[in-house]
Amino acid sequence: MNRRTFVGASIAVTGAVAAAPLLAGCDSPETADNTTHLSLRVNGKPTELSVDTRTSLLDMLREDLGLTGTKKGCDQGACGACTILLDGKRINSCLTLAVMHDGADIQTIEGLADGDRLHPLQQAFIDADAFQCGYCTSGQIMSGVGCIAEGHTGSDAEIREWMSGNICRCGAYTNIVAAVSRAAKEA
């Protein structure tokens, strides 16, 4: 055995010995149980499901419950496309883990209409032509519902301020503000 082989073998053995205790405590993803059971109320309906503890509320809604109206835009809380109402308050669903909200009441865009009758803000969006491509629309509407419920609709400037967390890449802001203002007056 030459010196080069001896040094290489020594490094390999030392690495294996040092890594063994670290690896012993790790479960592989196939054997680890990373799921939690949740009881929620989603759009007025009791819902029970098991989710991976690392699943965002947005991904749970879209992937586990099939409620794809809530959009994944930036996945960083900057665009507002994923806005929902959680216990009556608007939140960016991409920024929170589903397991944090066991027992919560969640409302998504799919739960706003009453059968075939649109929510007043949904109708106001149509009447005011407050969307173009439509990608941000569900988040805009959910944020608008929250804005109205919170009482932040005293003026167009106030609506713009309280809706500022929702981005519209098409620039339909004037019509969005008009729709929120119209729905607030009718409420």
N, C-alpha and C positions, 0 to 999 in steps of 0.2 A: 504494500500500500504506500503510495507516495503522499507527500505533504498536502497536495491539492485535494486529493480524494478524502483524506482524513478531515480536513477543514470543512469540506462540503458535507460530509456525513455528520460531523459534529453539529453543524448548524441545523440540519434537517431534524436530527434527534432532539436537540434543544427546543426547536420550534414546536415539535409534536408534544413534548412533555409540558411546555408552557401553555399550549392551547387546549390540552385535554380538560382541565378543570373548567375552562370557560365554555367549551362546547357541551359539557355534560349537563349544564343547566338550561340549555336551549332546546325547546321543542320545535320540531319541524312544523310548517304550516298545516301539514296533513294531519298531525296528531294533536295539535293545540286546539282547545275549545275556546274560540274567541267570539262566541255568540251570547246574546242576551235576549231574553223574552221581554217584549214591550206590549203594553195595553194603552192604546191611544183612541182618541175620537177624531176621525178624519172626515171632514165635510159632513159632520153630523152623524156619522156611523161609527159604532164601536168597532175597533180593529185590533186584532191580536196578531203578532208576528215575532219571529226571531230574526235578529240582525247581527251582523258582525259588529263588534264593538268599535271598529274604526270607520264605520259607515257614516257619512254626513247625512243630515236630515234631507237634503236635496236628493242625494243618490237613493235613499230609502224610498222617497216619494216616487221617483222616476223608475227605478229598477225593480224594487220589491212590490210596490203597489200599482205600478203602471200609470201613474198620474203624470203624464208627460207635458202638461200645460205649463208647469213650472220649468223654466228654461235654465240651462247651465250656460252662462255667458263666460265670465272671466274666471270663475271658481276661486275668487280671491276677495269677494265682498265689495268690489269696486263698481259694478255695473247695475245691480239691482234687478237683473232679469229673473232671479230666483226668489224674489220677495213673496212671502206668504204671511198669513196671520197666525201667530202662535199665542194661544190664550188671549186673543183679541188684539195683540200687539204685532206690528209688522217687523219682520226680521229677514235678514238674508240667510236663506236656508243652507247655503253652501258653507257658512262659517261655523256651524254648530253640529255636534255629533248627535245622531238620533237617540242614542242611549241616555242622553242628558234630559230627555223629555218624556219619560214614562208617565202616563196619566194625562198628558197634555191634550188640549183641544186645538186641532190644526185645521185651518181653512185654506184651500187652494183655489185657483181660478175655476176648477171644475165644480166646486161647491157653491159658487156665487148665484147662479141662475136658480130659479124656482120652477123646476120642470122646463116647460118651453118658454117661460117668461124670463127675460134677461134681467139681471140686476140693473138698477137705474144707472150706475156708472158704466156698465157695459153698453147700454143703449146710448148713453151720452157720448161714448167714444165713437160709436157708429155715426150718430147725428152730427158730431163736430168733425168728423173725418180725422180722428186723432191718432191715426197710425198709417204707416206706409208699408214697410216690409213686414211688420207685425212681430218680429222676434222679441222685442222688449215689452210688447203690449200686456201680456199677462202680469208681469212684474209691475208695470206702470199702473194697471188697474188695481192690483192688490195694495200697492202703496197708496193709491188714491183713496181706496176704501178706508185704509188706516188713517190717512190724513183728514178725511171727513169726520171719522169717529173721534179723532183727537181734538177736533175743533180748530184746525189750522187752515181755515179757508176764508178768512176775513177779507183778503184782497188777492189779486193776481200775484203780487210780489210775495205775499206770505205763502201761497200755494207753491210758487217756484222754489222758495227757500226750503220748504218741508218736503218737496218732491225731488230735491237736488241729488239725492243718492241714486236716482234712477236715470241711466243714460239712454238716450235715443240717438243711435248713429245716423238716422235719417234726418233728424232735426225737426221733428213734429211738435216741439215744445209748446208753441203758441196754441195749437189745437188741443193738446193734452191739458193745458191749464184751463182752457175754455170748457172742456168736458168735465173736469173736476169741479170747476166753479158752478156749472149748470146742475150737476148732480147734487152738489151741496145745497143749492137753493131749493131743490125739490125735496130734499130729505126732511 
